[in-house]
Amino acid sequence: MRDYPLLRLLPYLKKYHARIFWGVVMVLGTNVFALVSPWILKETIDMFRHPFNRSMLLTYAALIIAAALAEGTFRYAMRRILIGVSRDVEYDLRNDLFAHLQLLPASFYQKHATGDIMSRATNDLSAVRTVLGPGIMYSINTIAISIMATVLLFKISISLTLLAFLPLIVVSCAVKKFGAIVHTKFERIQEQLSRISTQVQESLSGIRVVRAYNGEQAFIRQFDEANQEYFRRNLSLIRTSALLHPFNALFMGTSSVLLLWYGGRQVIQDRITLGEFVAFISYLAMLIWPTIALGWVVNIFQRGAASMGRINQLLDAPPEISDHSIRSPVSIHGRIEVRELNFSYNGIPVLHDISFSVSPGSRVAIVGRTGSGKTTLVQLLGRLYPVPDGAILIDGVDINKIPLKQLRKCIGFVPQDTFLFSESIRDNIAFGDIDGSAQRVQEAARVAGLEQDIETFPHRYDTLVGERGITLSGGQKQRTTIARALFVQPRILVLDDSLSSVDTYTEEKILTRLADAARGCTTLLVSHRISTVQNSDQILVLDQGRILERGTHQELLRRGGIYADMFEKQLLQEELDVDQ
Amino acid sequence: MNPHEDEILGKAYDSRLARRLLTYLKPYRRIAGAAVLLTLAASAVQLVGPYLTKIAIDSYILRRDLSGLNILALLFIAFLLLQFVLAYVQNYMMNWMGQKIMYDLRMEIYCHLQRLEIAFFDRNPVGRLMTRITSDVDVLNDLFASGVITIFGDIFTLAGIVVVIFAMNSKLALVTFSVIPFLFLATVLFKIKVRQSYRRVRTAIARINAFLQENITGMSVTQLFVQEKRKFTQFDGRNEEHRAANQQSIFYYAVFYPLAELIGAVAIALIIWYGGSEVLSGSITIGTLVAFIQYSDRFYKPISDLSEKFNTLQGAMASSERIFKLLDTPVRLLNPASARLPKAVRGAIEFRDVSFQYKENEPVLKHVSFSLSAGEKIAIVGATGSGKSTIINLLNRFYDVTEGSIFIDGIDVRDMPLDLLRRSIGIVLQDVFLFSGTIAENIHLHNPEIGESQIECAARIVNADRIIEKCSDHFQHRLNERGSSLSAGERQLLSFARCLAYNPAILVLDEATSNIDTETEILIRDGLNKLMRDRTAIIIAHRLSTIQNCDRIIVLHRGEIREIGSHQDLLKRRGIYYKLYQLQYKEQLGATGTNGS
């Protein structure tokens, strides 16, 4: 499979095997009728040598049109079927690709740039489609017409055929050779282009440094050099590639001359008729295109194989979180237990020996510096990464044994980065259940403190978010994500630093309403802000992946450790803010 | 940012854009002229083939003249060679010209970008600017290298066929040409339809892209809220739209190609029917009949090529519009018309009632006034967003003040030549930007005035020589993009060396806050002290040691100066600085105490 990435397409093609069969039949039909026309021409011309009825001319003319009609019908069907199948396979493949992407874990998306994944799902897929459509169609077509036309040519004259084929063989070899040279030179061009791109990207990203050091002229000079080198490499390619078409024309022409000269002699010597001679010219012309197409088709297949390889890499990325749900769905109350949880990411240990338990309906806060592992800890609860067996339990059941869907449905997640879809506010809030009632949406918005903001939006709940709609402030975004999590009426609510863009006053109001609305709901709160966490039932202080302190606000203050220190500093900061 | 911006197809032809594009051809008008002539010549030679076939049949084959046939074959070969040479030279010239124009355009865009103000780069993502300089320029290459000039060739070929076959037999020519209007009509109709469906396909693919972009970014949200099914249905809808648009375009292609062949077949049928009876009545020869059939085969290509060029033209118009829009962005930050030159910049700085806003009604600095005498060192402290970095950005005119003025040695910075101003100010930013290239290149930044000895000297003074010695090839060691192989502290030291090599009168430094290991920390502190020596310095300080080395301290809060004075003064005042000191620097002192560094 690795050596022949295109083999992966076989199951896709199999689905359409009946249509492909008929497509091939159409190719054969097309070519049979394409060959009729020159034969009629031959008959016509040979007729002139003997006295005959003029009405025969009309018959021949009608035959030519009839053949063209038949050929056209077959060709129409051929294109519709074969190219159509390629679009269908493209569609299937793209859907499969997206479905697979939906299974991949967060770690995959951290390793692969969005642009890279997108380019595979569009550009590479398009290259593969070209193989399936034009690639396959022209291959079959080329083979069919070559065999049929050659048979007819041999029938007319073996020696003439062999002679006329000589230059065509040269062309075919030359196209291949040219292809190789062009490929190498083209790679050198691409290499230089990527150098230019890097230069532009760097000098624009670092534009402040460039300006600060008066570097404009120097960077322009440097760019000029790269640009000139790019020009030189292009020119080197042009020197070769500009030769290709004239070269082909020369050898094709030579073939015609040989035909004219040797064929003419044969006519003079009465070995073949003039009609056969003219038909020969037409058949030979039919072979010219396939000869050129050969190199082109090889190229399509090579590119397609490379692209398919890149697509296969995506399709082969393992969906790390496999859902081997053993348990049938249970009703979840919200007791969380973490037992000696150790977790490493990319071989780097992130969490060490984490143990704590949360009773249903209580509020637990996790505080700590950036990079202390807070986010990873709460993400594990939603199984965004593979969780070690037996390390996290909900209602006494290992979360690896709870069906993934059920697990996630009972957790209302408010992630750190406030991602919203460019849909309406309503659809964003009702994201977890798009058919939810308007009342539920409004209620979620109210608790999240978003209701008044929405009143001011141009189309209220139908206002679009994002590029095509309005731009929300950081705080509005955060409150929308909170409403989204509340909307699903979760048993467990996870707020990952979700109030950082909201001022302390609004924060307090939201937290109070939350306590009211989400009564009985277990809440996990991640924050740097003491004001956010101080009323929690339990506070865990995380540092470098370990729990260093735990207790209530009062207990931790009395202890005089990290938490107390943080509290003191933040109090000062708040005082400074109020002072001014 | 609008992700669809690049997908919008403009008008196929816009005379304003076309005229402007033609100006790029101007420096190469001789070559362009020659290429046109060669194109015409090559098209003319191409027409000879069928005519020679006619002569061969009528004069030699039917008359059984073997030696005549030999001569004709040789003549034919000569024409082929001529055609080969003409086509190659023409091809080469046009591509050469195309590449030259691309080179010119790229330089023009790049130079223009280098003149645009910093605010422009805040608004325009680097990725989009790169697209202008690479892909958009490449699209124009197609136009110059194969588009414009070969149009002449196509028209000439068509005209040539008309002339030749009329000369052979005008009646038969008229009969043959009766199909041309149909061919033309079919082609034009086809192109209109294909353009529409092409647009539909482009829109569909843009929608797929936008959807993918959004959903890959928000994949974890979809997964957490178990909405995979619904999102998949949405994706399927867009995918289906794309397939439908393509099936439609397949239909047009599937109809057009057979139709064009059918029209060609009608032409041949007409030639056989009408021409055949002419042959029988002896008014034309068999050779003429064959030549007519061969010529009629050649109608189609130029007509189809012409409409193909139309697509190239359309793409080129859209790209050139985007490029010209960029080139037309006015350069706002100009060099003063009549610059005032100080004899030598000594480094006295004055901010007089300076206010600044990046966005309307969101002032970042409010009536800031302070002054430094030459050689004085001042530290600016304040919370994030208090306006500290803006002071740097205004001093060396990354932006111009909204109100008030900034003076260096008594001259308004807006009256100084930009290069002199910036040469006088050495900037070290918190996030050190290193380019991919050698260490030496990153220090001299391609300034030819900075020699090897200066680089080495600068590196040694600020303690950067130690990290350089650790690298293979020393100064010639190549750094990766952004210098990612170095630690934050090492990058900082390199930026000190860069600054010192330029030997500015004024030093502006945004101190790094990132964690740096103790050993490097000592090197940096020492390097910084040496860097500040004999210079006026404005330092956005985060470390107590740096602050204490300054003569005065400015406390900036929400865009206003709240306190100004020496360390001791400000501590006595028990104001904001005192609190900040308690809050942040106390800990630093404690940490240094226990770590023993």
Interface residues (C-beta under 8 A of the other chain):
Chain A: S37 I40 L41 T44 I45 F48 R54 L57 L58 Y60 A61 A62 I64 I65 A67 A68 L69 E71 G72 T73 R75 Y76 A77 R79 R80 I83 G84 R87 D88 E90 Y91 R94 N95 F98 A99 L101 Q102 L104 A106 Y109 T114 I117 M118 A121 T122 L193 I196 S197 T198 V200 Q201 E202 S203 L204 S205 G206 I207 R208 V209 V210 R211 A212 Y213 N214 G215 E216 A218 F219 I220 R221 Q222 F223 D224 N227 Q228 Y230 F231 N234 L235 I238 R239 S241 A242 L243 H245 P246 F247 A249 L250 G253 T254 S256 V257 L260 W261 G264 R265 V267 I268 L274 F277 V278 I281 A285 G382 L384 K405 R408 K409 I411 F413 P415 F419 F421 S422 F431 G432 I434 E467 R484 V488 K569 L572 Q573 E575 L576 D579 Q580
Chain B: M1 N2 P3 G49 L52 T53 A56 I57 Y60 I61 L62 R64 D65 L66 L69 N70 L72 A73 F76 I77 L80 L81 Q83 F84 V85 A87 Y88 N91 Y92 N95 W96 Q99 K100 M102 Y103 R106 M107 Y110 C111 L113 Q114 R115 I118 F121 V126 L129 M130 I133 T134 I205 I208 N209 L212 Q213 E214 I216 T217 G218 M219 S220 V221 T222 Q223 L224 F225 V226 Q227 E228 R230 K231 F232 F235 D236 N239 E240 H242 R243 N246 Q247 I250 F251 Y253 A254 V255 Y257 P258 L259 E261 L262 G264 A265 V266 I268 A269 L270 I272 W273 G276 S277 V279 L280 I286 L289 V290 I293 Q294 D297 A383 N396 F398 L418 D419 R422 R423 I425 G426 I427 L429 F433 F435 S436 L445 H446 N447 P448 E481 R498 Y502 H557 R558 R562 I576 K579 L580 Q582 L583
